[in-house]
Amino acid sequence: MTTAQDLTIVSLEARTEYPVERGDLSLALAGAELIDLLAAGAVALDGLVPRPVTRPETGDALLDAAAAQIGREPDESVEDWLWRRGRGLAAEYLAAEGAGDGGRKRPRWLGRRDTERPAPSDPETRRRATERWASGDPVLAGLAAAVGIHQEPADRIEDPEDDRIAVVLATVNDAVVELAAIRQRRDIEDAAFDNVWRGL
């Protein structure tokens, strides 16, 4: 059971005012993987650069794949790691939970009615993730908050005691904010382009 699995399940189970963006979730999942690798001692932070320490056999194919990618790019920062590893990562975790969308691109992938939300494939995995979420685990809560999933009350989220984890959580937040700004710029540019064509 990994933090990324837990986050995937929470994203499927949570009731949010706005649907979770797949890109946001992908960035947070990459952060979750890095946090687990740091906690396992498989990775160390050299300033803001993750360095491989050992090659773990976690028993989880996606986490092992993440570990194999650490250090592949020289002096790659945590932020750059999130963007590189995060590309398409939400789709992989959703597929692993039996909640894939068959390759169809859906920008608002959780924007379906509650009754249509897929359930995680393994009830025991779902139970453990739900218990971790209910306990107010600061790592899971911090990652979920970054993608717009909040517990009640919102001020229940505590700072993690491990400074390395705090660095990753802060970087995930910054990356999600940057991605939102990119989306906004793209929407403005698309709207301006549409207006030009309408004026012709």
N, C-alpha and C positions, 0 to 999 in steps of 0.2 A: 504494500500500500504506500503510495507516494503522495506528496503534497500536491503535485499536478493532477493526479487522479481525484483527490479530494476536491480540488478547485473545480474540476470539470463537473463533478457530481453536484456541487453547490450551485454552479451556474445553471444546471438543468433543473434543479429543484426550487431555486429561489424565485420568489415573486417580486418582480421589479417594476417600477413605474415605467421605465424605458428599457427596451430590449438590449441585451449585452451585445456589443459589437464583436464580431469574430476577430478582427485585428487586435482589439484591446485584450481579448482573452488569450490570443496567441502570445503576446508580449508577457502577460502575467504567468502563463504556463512555462515559458522559458525561464522566467525569474524563479518560479517554484522549483524547477529542476536544479537550477544553480544553488538554491538554498539547501536542497537535500544533499547535493554533492559536497557543499561546504560542511554541513552537519556530519556527514559520513567521513570527513577527513580526506576525501578523494581529490579535493580542490582547495587551494589556498588563494587568498587575495594578496597580490603584490601591489599595494596602493589600490588602484581601481582596475587592475588587470588580473583576471582569474588565471591561475597556473595549475596544471595537473600535478598531483602528488602521487597518487596511486591509481591503478586501473581497477575500479571496483566491479564485482559481479553482483549486481543488485537483484538479478532475477526478473527485472523489469526491462523489456526490450527498449522502450522509449528513453528511460533514464540511462541505460547503458549507451545508447546512441548519443545522448547528450554528453556523457562523460568522454566518449571517443572524440568529440569535436572540440573539447577544451584544449587550448594551446595550438590548435591547427593554424590559426592566424596569429602571427607574431605581434605581441603587445596589443592585442585586441582588448578594449575596455569592456566593462560590464555592460555599458549601454550598447556598444557595437555587437556584443554577444547576443543581447536580447533581440536586436533587429535581425541578425543573421539566423539564429536558431529559431526564432519565433515565426519565421515565414511559413505559413500553412500549418502551424503546429496545432491549432485548435481543431482542424479537420481530422488530424491523426488521433487526438485524444477522444474526440467524439466518436470516431469509428471504433476505437478500442472499447468504448462503452456501449457499442451497439446503437449509437445515436447519430450516425452519419447521415448525410443528405444525398447520398448517391452521386456526389460530385457536382450537384447543382449549386450554383453560386447564389447565395441569398444574403444580401447585405445585412438585413435585420433578422438573423437566423433564429432568434428566440421570439420573434414577434408573432407567435401563433397563440391560439387559445390554450388556456391551461390544460384542457382535456386532451390536447394534441401533443403535449410535451412527452418525448420518449422517456421511459424509465431506464435507469442504469441496469446493465445486464445482470449483475451479481448482487443479490439482496444483502449479503454480508458486507460487501464493499460499500454499498450505500449506507448501511447502518453505521459502520465505522466513520465514514465521512460526515454523516449527520451528527454523530456524537461529538466529533472534533469541532464541528461548526458551532454546536450548541454550547460547548465548553468555553467559547470565546477565545480559542487559540489565537494569539496575536499574529502569527505568521499567516495563517489561513484568512483571518479577518482582514489583515492589511492588504493581501493580494486581492481578495474579493472587493474590498472598498475601492481599489484602484480601477476596477472594471465596472463600478457602479452598483455593486451589491452590498447593502449595509445591514448590519444587525441592529436590533433595537435594545437599548438606546444606542445611538451612534457613538457616543463618547465612551463606550465600553472597550474600544480598541486600545490596547496597551502597546507601548513601544517594546520591541523585543530586547532582551538583555544582551544578546550577541551583536556587537557593533557591525560585524560583517553582514549579518542578515539585515540590519537596519539600512546599510548601504544599498543592498540589492532592492529592498522594498522602496526606498526613495528613488532609485533609478527606474524601477518599473513605473512608479507614479509619473516621473518626468517624461518617460517614453510615451505613456498613454496620453498625456497632455499634448505632447508634440504631434502625435498621430491625429488627435482631434483637430489641432490647428491645420494640419495638412488637409484633412477632410473639408474643413470650412473653406480654405483657400480654393480647393478644387470645386466646391459647390458654387462659390462666387464666380470663378472663371467660367464654369459651365453655364451659369445663368447669364453672364455677360455675352457669351458666345451665342446663346439662344436669342438674346435680344438683338444682336447684330443681324442674325438671319431673319428675324421677324421684320426688321427695318428695311430689308432689301426689297 
